[in-house]
Amino acid sequence: MKLQYKLLMIFFSFLCGSMLNAQVKISFAEPPLIPTLFQTGIISTGIAERDFALSPDEKELFYTIQSPLGYFQTIVYMRKDSKGVWSNPQIAPFAGNYSDLEPTFSPDGKRLLFSSNRPISGDKAKDFDIWYVEKQRDNWSAVPQNMGSPVNTEANEFYPSLTKSGNLYFTASYKNGIGREDIYVATWTEGKYNQPVALDTAVNSKVDEFNAFVSPEEDFILFTSYGRKDDMGRSDLYISQKDKSGNWQSAKHITMLNSNRIDYCPFVSFDKKKMFFTSERNILKQVFDKKVTFETLEKTFKSPQNGSGDIYWISFDKVLESLK
């Protein structure tokens, strides 16, 4: 695992290149009105980036980078200092040995949850479970804790989303599910989690539902589905909102966000003003008007929108407006 970590660091440093020496300034003040690459050359770089999370105070952010074909993933973080300058992207203190992905903050910002195939004991990778680290003063613990049963099982658990009530949403492919992959909730009562239950058919279907973000108040859920009749590509983003009785309403396709490629990994900032998501849409050509140069292809293949995955953002108010 030490060799794997060194190779990852070389890969990360090489691709980030000169950006690592520059001061990084990020503003969240004016989210765009259409899906737009987020921080081109800093966060969206040409590496495969996905699953973005911004802390409640907007002073920390985490996201995932992964190797081609997703053989290895690791979590990256950045932090803003007192002068408003962000640190360069770094491997999170608890990551870098096993595949870690899909970070998410608790509503109070004191806990960070993620999915990992790290072992509970020993050094052999296992199936993916939900893990967490806790804030220790200004830093994060380097030793993650496994969520344990009944949340984690011998199957894979992915994409945690923790609410103010303590309820934990995640995605899994269980034999007793509604579809091939479903969204589950483990409710929190009397200091412990209850057995996870699949959300009803207003959200889940007979196809794939995954990567679910649930608002801290549990009034809406954003998720990805693949195989629905209105699917525009390899998978699309959907939203379901609760009615006055607390029931999930039938999910709506978010047309303005989706493309003919995979669109997934939704996240909404805690002020509910900014939405982030991952897309593998690309600007690659299949045919050129004239013979292309090596330099042109090299630049294109190493740049954002090369189809490997980038992080986009948009005004969440604009997203909600598009559903009316």
Secondary structure by P-SEA (a helix, b strand, c coil): caaaaaaaaaaaaaaacccccbbbbbbcccccccccccccccccccccccbbbbcccccccccccccccccbbbbbbcccccccccccccccccccccccccccccccccbbbbbbcccccccccccbbbbbccccccccccbbbbbcccccccccccccccccccbbbbccccccccccbbbbbbcccccccccccccccccccccccccccccccccccccccccccccccccbbbbbbbcccccccccccccccccccccccccccccccbbbbccccccccccccccccaaaaaaaaaccccccbbbbbccaaaaaaaac
